[in-house]
Amino acid sequence: AAHCGGEPPDDDEPLWCECGRAFCSAQALVEHVLATGHEQEVDFAADDDEPTYEDLNALDDDVLRRGLSEAAIRNLDRRPLNPDDKEEDPITKEPLRGPIVVALDCGHVFDEPMLLKWFDAHRTCPVCRYELEE
C-alpha cells in the first residue's frame, strides 16, 4: 500500500519521491510521479524487491499514460465546423479548418486532429491548462 507522505510500515524500506513523500510499492511511486509530473530516478537494482516483468505489465495502462484517457477522448464535445462562423484557432489565430472541431469545457475550440495530438501527452487545455481529467 502507498503511504502518501506518511510513515511506511516498519518492515519495509520505503521508496522516496523527490518531494519527500514515502511509498511502500514501486507502483504507488510510479502513479504518484506520473500524476504530479515529478522528475524521478528509481534505482530498482538497489532494491531487493525488483519488480518482475509481470509486475510492470500489470500496471494500469491509464496510470502509465500521460495524456487524456481514451474514455475522456471519446466523450469530447465534437461538432461540425459551421462554415459561416469565423472561428479561429486560439493558439495559431488561423481560421479553424474542420470539418470537425472540439469544444472544451473551458470554452476553447480546436480542430480535432491537432487537439488529439496534444492529448497524447497532456490532460489539459493547451491554452488555459484547464484540467479535463485528473
C-alpha positions, 0 to 999 in steps of 0.5 A: 500500500502507498503511504502518501507522505506518511510513515511506511510500515516498519518492515519495509524500506520505503521508496522516496519521491523527490518531494519527500513523500514515502511509498511502500510499492514501486507502483504507488511511486510510479502513479504518484510521479506520473500524476504530479509530473515529478522528475524521478530516478528509481534505482530498482537494482538497489532494491531487493524487491525488483519488480518482475516483468509481470509486475510492470505489465500489470500496471494500469495502462491509464496510470502509465499514460500521460495524456487524456484517457481514451474514455475522456477522448471519446466523450469530447464535445465534437461538432461540425465546423459551421462554415459561416462562423469565423472561428479561429484557432486560439493558439495559431489565430488561423481560421479553424479548418474542420470539418470537425472541431472540439469544444472544451469545457473551458470554452476553447475550440480546436480542430480535432486532429491537432487537439488529439495530438496534444492529448497524447501527452497532456490532460489539459487545455493547451491554452488555459491548462484547464484540467479535463481529467485528473 
